[in-house]
Structure formats: structure tokens, C-alpha cells
């Protein structure tokens, strides 16, 4: 049966890989993201695309209206939008350490937490009842920090939100889960900051001796959205090759 699948951050990386997996099943996929050009270039057969800044409530209302008109019911809501706040330039003239900290923390929470919360709140009443699936993409950083603190905190904030949401939506037959990847190659997350020494270090932390691919994470998300995972909810699934070793 064809399902309606809404994927934020669906134009690149993990979101794109997930979109391709669902489209291969014949599902109707809606790609959301800030950059219209990226969405247009995404190779997802039959997908719809709607550019929007999901950290802006007015933009999310536009998305909700579009979903109501084009899809109606949402079977799977997959929150993949996110990124590194350190890559967001500070406004001109902002150089005081406290102002810079406020900018960095705000940027990370807007990119990684607010986008997921606003979209989920806006579409909650459209989730299939029963059978809805809500999924979030967190990070290994939520367990052990990210260096700056702000990115890790923003991802970690998704965990209690997912637990609360699972309790609220469980009686309606909807499951809510989180996937927390480790180092994933072939994404734009690191910008130009990844060098070979750091790459080797991250791979050495795994038990599998390799980095994750977007497809690795997408496959886990795809399974959690399947009927076979219907009794799995309020869980944080780590996909990191053993780098965090279950802690």
C-alpha cells in the first residue's frame, strides 16, 4: 500500500538516502528543505518538493497547508533537517564572546531542535491513526558531546521530546523513535573541517572499521517505519559501528 512520507532535510545526505528508500517502495514522498535548488536536483522518482525554513513558524504553517492539500494523511514523518551551527556566520560586528556563544547555541537549536519540533507539532493531527510513524535523527554527540556543546545539546533535546511524544501518540497507534548516527561520510555536515587525521580517528573508534554511509542510517529509519517495527517506540537506536558501544 502506498504511504505518504514527509521528509525534512530530504535533499541531501541521510534525508535524501531515506527518501530514495521510501520512493523505491512506491511511497509518495514529500521533500522539505531550505534550498529550492537542492530539492529540485534530488534524484527521488515521483517526489514532491516544498522549500521552507522549518525554524520559522510562518513557513511551517505554509508546509502544513501544502500537506493538507496534496497529501491529507501523513503515514511517516521523518525529521532529518539539521546541521552544524558553527557553519552559520555570525552577524557583522558580533565578536564579543558572549554574543558569539548566544549566536552559536541559537543556531544549533534552530537547525536541529526547532525544525523538528515545529514540523512535528504542525503535522501531528495529520498522522495516520493507527499506523503513524514519527522519526528523528539525533547524533552520537548527544551521548558524549560535540566539542562546542551546543550541537550535542540540540540533538540531545530531541530524546525527551520523542519520549513525551511517544506517550502522547501511542494510544493512537503511532510510534516515535530516534536514530543517533555516528560519523557518516558523504554528507555536508563537516563542511571543509574534516581532515584525514580526524577521519582516521573517527573510523578507529568503530568496531566495524569503517564510517557509516547515509544508506546505513536510511535503512534503519526505513525499517523503523515498517509494519515489522510496529511495537518499537520511544527508543534511541544508535547507528555508529560500535563507536559508542551501547552507552
Phi, psi and omega in degrees: 000133179292134178245157174264121186238121178254125184232115173277149185065030187278000183269346184215166169053227184297318180300318178294316179299320178295317179301319180294324179294315180291321179297326179296337176277354184090009179286152173275118185250135172247121180265130176241145177180167183284331189254111183300319182297322178295317179295321181294328182274351182295130183269080180231103185304127174077004185285147168269158180219141180215110180283135179195150172271106187283000173268000181252114182306322180296320178292322179293325175298322176298317178299314182300320178295319179296317179299318180299320183283320188265329186243318186081270180271143174250117179276321181226126174246116186242112182267096179252349182299141179171189180161181182265118180299334180295341179274354179271116183298141174288151178302152178305136178087354179272105181222354175293137183305320179290321177295321179293320177296317179298319179296313184295314181293320178296318180299316181294320179289326176295314184290320194251333182253304186298322179301317182288317183294312182297316181295318181295316179298322182290329186253359184307317184286354178259358180294142178304136182227103003271178171102002180292154178226129174239129183228142178235148175253115178259220182195155171302334180299333179296339180266332188222013178087168184229009183098305179271336182093321188291317179295314180299317180295320180296320178289320179298330180297336179291334185293306178294327177299317179296320179297315178297318181294322179298319178295320183288321186265346181307316179298344178264008179079017180258134176259152180225122181219164181234138172247128183245096181284159168267219180292122180240125177275169177064038170231169179266013188299318187275352184060230178259014188272349183275119174250172187294326179297313179295320179299313180297322179297315181293321178292323180296337179287342182277161173270343184268347177074024178207158174282162172284158171249160174305327179295327177300313182289318180300321180296322178292316177299317180299318179292319180297337178271358185274161175301330181294342179255023186295342180251017176253118179208159180059037181244150173249111183259121179270133176235087187215016178065021181087008183298330178258350174050042169081359184275000000 
